[in-house]
Structures are given as C-alpha cells and as structure tokens.
C-alpha cells in the first residue's frame, strides 16, 4: 500500500511539474514572440539588391487561420454543413491581434456581429445595398489590405531597381503596385488601396490609403470604413521568413489604432509559382442564379 501511495504521488508530482512548465512556455493568447527573442536569430542581414536594399523577391505565405477570424477562435461550422459535413468545418486558431482585442466603438461592434450573422448571405438585386450582406471573399471580390497577406493562398513580391514593387496574389488574381517614396495621395478608393512605400533600415514600410469600405478583415465580419489606413511593415528575419506587422487606423470604427503581426514563410518547393484562383465562375450561380431566364 505504501509503495502504491508513493507511486501515485510521483506520477502526480511529475504531472504538476509538466503542467507548470507547459504554462510557462505557452504564449499568451493573441501574442506573438518578437524577432530576436528565440523565435528568430538576431542580427540577420538579408541579401542585397544593386540599390543596397534587402532582396524580398520570392513567394510568401502566411500559415495562420486569421482569414477565418483575426482574433482567437474555436473550430466552427461553415456554411452548408448539412450537405458537406466536415468539409464545411473551419479550424480553430490563435489570433494575430496584438493584445487580443480589437478596440471597436459600440455601434461598430454591433455591425461586426451583424456581418458575422449574414456572412453567407447575398442579395445583388439592389445596387445601393448589395454590399450590405455577405463576406466579400464569398463573392470573389479582391480581399483588400491587410487581409490579402493572411489568406490561405501564397503571394509574390517582385522587386527590382525601379521605384516600384509589385505584390501579386493568387486569390482573384489581385495585384498591388507599391510606389516608393511617393507623395501623391490616392486618386480614388480601390479594393486593394493606394500603396506608397519607403525603407526604414531593412524594413519595407507600406502606407496604404484609399481603401474601399466594402472589404472585411476576415470571415468573422471585422470591418472598417473608407477612412481606413494601414501601415504595413515587412522585415526579413531569416532566409526563409519575413515578419509582417500592420498598424490599423479608422477613427470611424475604432477608438484607437491597433496592430496585427505574424511571420510570412518563403515557399521553397522546386519550381514553385503563383497559380490561378479565378473564383468568378464559383460565384456566378450564388450571386446571379435567381436572375436566370426560366424555361
């Protein structure tokens, strides 16, 4: 009996030690380790182009579930679960919002909840209201910034010596031209915004304005208005990683600026390339099927 008691106490003691260790090393929800704290080596210097700036050319991809929800989220049913079963399920994920909280104004938070409830609905019968229902991704609209960076599709950075960079995305064949050291303001609002870039040391900083109000941050209905400003930062931290950060401001929706951050991974497969995901054929029946002429 004494031996049995001793064995039980040893097992319990080991479990407690393991639990304490696990809690000590497990990151707090919504937090990302910073570069140079063990996640990435300090002092990394990326290869240079002829102009002396880091070479960011390559195909990159985020491995987060932030396109479902930029905040912490449980696994959940997607649309049409009764038809698709587990195919329709969405995985759980850790958020990319620094601090875990989006600082919504009360009325804007209420709209976010309505968006989530109506994310799988569409009604294009009225030109003045057809953006009021449904996630723009569902309808194959270009994803906007910063959402394009963390969708489950790769994107390519094309960088040369010219005063421009090109970002090419697989989803909906969206593209962005980054105008380096430009002063001109956005001539109009567009789905992918107006991108002006500059270098701060080894970090590519892109100031994105002129954003259309209709884009969302995720499938959870997180949203903004046309007052949105996004300042992105791409920092090389290893031969295979960029640290991505974005500061988000919209005084119509949020009480203060807030930030997201996560690593981007270089795609290293042989002959890897951006393929096509032209989603318009996948949405035509959903959007316009009820207008087809009935025989």
N, C-alpha and C positions, 0 to 999 in steps of 0.2 A: 504493500500500500504506500509506504514511504517512497519507494522507487517510482511508483506511478505518479505520485504528487510532484516529485522532483522533475519528472519528465514533462508533465503538463506545464509547470512553471517555466521551464527552459523554453518550451515552444511559445508560451505567451510572451515571455521576455523578448525573444527573437522577433516576434510579430510587432511588438511595440517599437523596438529599435528600427525595424524596416519601415514602419509607418512614419516615424518621426523623420527618418532620412528622406523618405519619399516626399513628405510635405515640405521639407527644407529645400529640396532641389526643384520641385514642381513650380513652374512660373504661375504667377497670379493671373487670373482671367483678364483678358484684354490687354496684357502687357507683352511686349516683345523685347528680348535681350538686345542691348545696343551693340554695335560693332566694336570690337576690341575688348569685350568682356568675357571672351571664351567662345562665343559663337563663331567669330571670325578672327584671324590673326591681325594684330595691329601693324601699322606701317606699310600695308600693301601698296605698291605702286603699279598701276596698270600700264600696259604697253602704250606708247605714244604714236600719234599720227604726225605728219610733217609739220603741222601747226603747233605742236607741243602739247596738245590736249589729249586726255585719255581716249583710247580707242574703245568705244562702246558698241562697235559693229557686232551683230550677231542676232540670233533668235532666242528670245527670252520667254519665260512663262512663270506665272505665279502658281504655287501649289497650296492654295487656301480654299475655303468654301465661302469666301466673302461675297461672292456673287449671289449666294442664297440670302445671306444676311451679314452685314459688316460687323455686327455685334455677336456675342456668344449665342449659340442656338442649338437646340436639340434636333435630333432626327425627326423628320415630319413627312406627312403625306403631301405629295404634289398633286397636280390636277389629274382627274380621271383614274384614281386608284382602283375604282370598281372594275375598270377594264384592263389596267396594266399591272396591277399588283405591285410587287417590289420594284418593277421598272419605273414606277412613278414616284418612288420614295426619294427624299432628299437627305443627305447625310448630316449628322451633327458636325459642329465646327467651333473652333475658338475664334473670337473676334480679332479684328485688326485695328480697332479704335483705341487709341492711347487713353488709358484710364477707364475704358469700357463703356463710357456714357456719351451719347450724342446730346448736346445741350439745346434741345428743342424749346421754342416758345410753346405755350399750352395749345394754342389753336393749330400750330403746325404739327404737333404731336398727334392731335386728333385726326388731322388729314393723313398722316402716316398710317394710322390704324385703318382708316377707310381704304387707303391704297392697298394695304395687305389683304383686306377682305375681298376686294374687287380685282385682284391682280390677274385672274384668269378669265375675266370678262372683257368683251369688246363690243363696241357699237359705233360703226363708222357712218351711220345714216345721217348725221348732222355735222357739218363742217366745223361748227363752233364748239362742239362738245366731244368730238371723237377721241381726244386725248385724255378725257376725264376717267376713262375706265381702262384697266389692263396695264400690265408691265410692258414698257416699250420693247424689252427683249422679246417678249411673247409675239409682238407684232413685227419683229425684224427691223426695227429702227436702229440706227447706229447708236452704240452704247454710251457715248459721251465720256468725259473725264471726271473722276478717275476710274470709273467702272471698267473701262477698256483694259486697264492694266491688270485686273484680277479676275476677269472672266476665265473660264476653263479652256482657253484657246491660247496658242502662242502668238507672239507678235515680233516684228523685226525692226531693229534700229539700223538705219542706213545713214552712215556718217562719212563725210569726206572733207575736203578743204574748202568747199563753198560755204557761204554764210547761211546755209540751210541744213536741217536734218529732216529725214523722213521717218515716220513711225507708221508701219504697215501692219494692220491687224487682220487675223483670219476671220473673225466674226463679221459677216456682212460686208467683207472687203473694205472696211473702213480704213481711212488714212488720215494722217496729220502731217502738216508741214510746220516745222519749228523754225521761226525766223530769228536768227541770232542777232542780239544787240539792236533790235528794232525799237523805235519809239512810237510808231503809228498804232493808234487804238483800233479795236475791232471794227471793221466797216459795217458788220451786221451780225446778228446771232446765228450760230450754226450748231449742228448736232455735236460736232467734235471741238467746238470752240476755236478761239484765236490764240495761237501759241507763240510766245516770244521767249527766247532762251538766252541764257548767259552762263558763264562758268564762274564758280566760286571755288578756287583751287581745283581739286579733282572732281568736284560735284557739278553735274549738269542741272541747272535750275531752270524750270519752265513755268512761266506765269501764264495761266490760261484764263481768259475772259471771253466775253461774247458767247456765253453758253445758253443754249435754248432751255427754257423752263421745263420742257417735257421729259428730259432724261431723268432716270432714277439712279440711285446708288446701288440698288440690289433688288432682289425679288421680294424683300420684306416691306417694300413701299417707302423706304427712306428717300427723301426728295429734297428739292430746292426750288428756287425761282430763277428768273433771268439775271438776278443780282449776284449769282454765284461767281466766286473767284477761287481758283485752285492754284496753289503754288506747289509744283512737284519738284522732288529732289532725287536724282539718280546718282548714287555713289558706288564706284567699284570697290569691293571689299575682298575679292579673291579672283582668281582667273575664271571662276565659274558662277559668281554671284554679284548682283547689284543690290544694294539696299535702296528700297523705294520708300519715300516718305511724301505725304501730301498734306498740306495745311488747307483747310476748307473754311471759307467765309461766305456767309449770306445773311446780312442783318435782317432780312425779311422773315427768316425761318429760325435762325439760331441766336442764342443770347451771347455767344462768343465764338471765336474761331476754335476749331478742333482738328485733330490730326490722326491720320492713319499711317501705319508702317508695316512692312513685311519684306522679305527677300524675294528677288527675282532670280530664277535659275537659268543658266545657259543650257540650251538644248545641245547635246553632244552626239546624237546619233549620226552615223555615217550618212552623208547626202541629205541631212535634214533640211527641210524647206517649209515655207508657209504654203499651205494648201488652200483650197477654196471651201468656204462655208457660205454659199449663197442661199440664204434662208427664205427668200421671197416665195419660191414655189411651195414651201412648207406652210405658209401663212395665208395663201390666197383663199382657200376654202373657208378657213376660220373667219377671215375678215369680210369676204365678199360673197360667200356661198349663197346666202339668202337672197342675193340680188340676181342670181342666175335665172334665165328665162325657163319657165316650167313648160314642158311639152304636154 
